[in-house]
């Protein structure tokens, strides 16, 4: 992994370059082309992904067999956090919007360093919690906006 990738990992996960270097040997880098899926809805890969370059579209299948775009992830964003923790199937897919590079950490590989690096584990899990909190905040805001629109409240619509 080059220095730029280490710095992105350091920034995204809130750890030092030395701590990010501990993760380096157990992480894999993936290159995606426009339209490639990193994650398909309904699958489980138990991996945490950090977007190093490019953009990933969060997509969900609709009842009509179409695909709805829910959000766009950018450099530094995390993906797959909840499946990394609980191993459940992904409820959405992630599709590259352009040439995209991600670095991934499989849960089984991560568990090999847990006992030797508890501070690193704390920092990584804190980053996962911050990312999940960011998603919940965005969803709450969008819910309020939708509610205001539907009920035409507060004179905004």
N, C-alpha and C positions, 0 to 999 in steps of 0.2 A: 504494500500500500504506500502511495507516495505521501509527501508532507501535506499537500492540500487536502487529501482525503482524511488524514489524521486530524487536521485542524477542524474539518467539518464535523467529524465524529466527536471531537472534543467539545465543540460548540453545541451541537445538537443534544448531547448526553450530559453536558455539564461536568465534564471531567478533565483532568490534566492530560497533556500529551503522553506522559508516562503511563497513565491509566489506560488511555486509548490504545497504547502500544501493547498492553496486555491482551486486549481483545483482538488485535490485528491477526494473529495466527489462526484464530478460530472463526473468523468472518470470511464471507465469500462476496466477491463483486460480480454483479450482473449488468450486462449491457442490454437495453431494450430498444427496439426500433418503434417508430410511430405506429400505434395500433396494437402492439404486443401487450399481453396481460402479464403483470407481475403476480397478481392474485386473481383467481376466478371465484366468483360467488359460489358458495356451497362446498368449497374445498377447505382443507386445513393443512397448513405447513409448519405450524408451531415456530415460526420465525419472526423476528423483529427486523424491520427494514428501515434504513436511513437513506433518504433521497439525497444523493450527492450532486446530481446535475440533471436538468430537464424538468418535466412536469408529469404528474400522474393524475388522471381523472378518476374520481371515486364514482363508480357506476352501480346501478341497481336495476335488476330486471323488473319490468312492470307486469301487471296482470295481462296486458294486451300483447305480450311477447316482444315489446320494445325495451330499449335501455334508456333509463333516465340518468342524467348527470347530476350528482349531488354536491360535488365540491372539486376543487383542484388543489393538489398538494404541490409544494414547491421545495426548492433546495433547503435542506436542513430539517424538513418535516419527517416525523416517524410514521410508519405504517405497520399494520399487523400486530399492534400492541396487545390487544385483548386476546387474540388467538395464541400469542406468545406466552401469555400468562395461563390461560385456561384450556388451551388445546381445542376449543370449540371451532366449528366451521365458520368461515368468513361469511358475514351477512351481506357484504358488498364485494364488488370486484375493483381492481385497480388496473387501469389501462394507460399506457404511455401516450402522451399527446405529441411527443417529438422524441428524438434520440435522448435516451434517459439512462442514467447510471445509478445503481443502488448498491448498498453494501448490506449484507444480511447476516444475522446471528441466529443460529438454530438454538432452541431451548436446551436440547441435549448437550450441545457443545458448551453453552453458557454454564450449565450445571457442573461442568468439570472444574471451573475456577471459583465456585461459590465459597468453598471453605478457606481457600488461600487468599481471597481478596474481598473481604466483607464490605469495605468502604466503597469499592468499585460497584459491588452489587447494589448497595444503597443508592448510589448516584444513578445507576441505570434504572432502577425501579422508580426513583423520583422523577426521572425524565419521562417514563411511561405514564406515571400518574399525572404529570403536567400536561402531557399530550391528550390524555383522556379528558382531563378537565377542560382543556381548550375546546374539544369537540362538544362537550356538554354545554358550555357557555354559548357556542355558536348555535347549537340546536335550540336552546332556550330563546335566544334572540330571534331566530327565525320563526319560532312558534308564536311569539308575541306579535311579530310583524304580520304573520298570517291571520292571527286572531283579530288584530286591529283591522285588517283589510276585510275580513269576512263580516265583522260586526260594525264596520265603519265607525270605529271609536276614535276619540281624541282629534277629530277634524282633520286627520292627515290624509284621508283618501277620498 
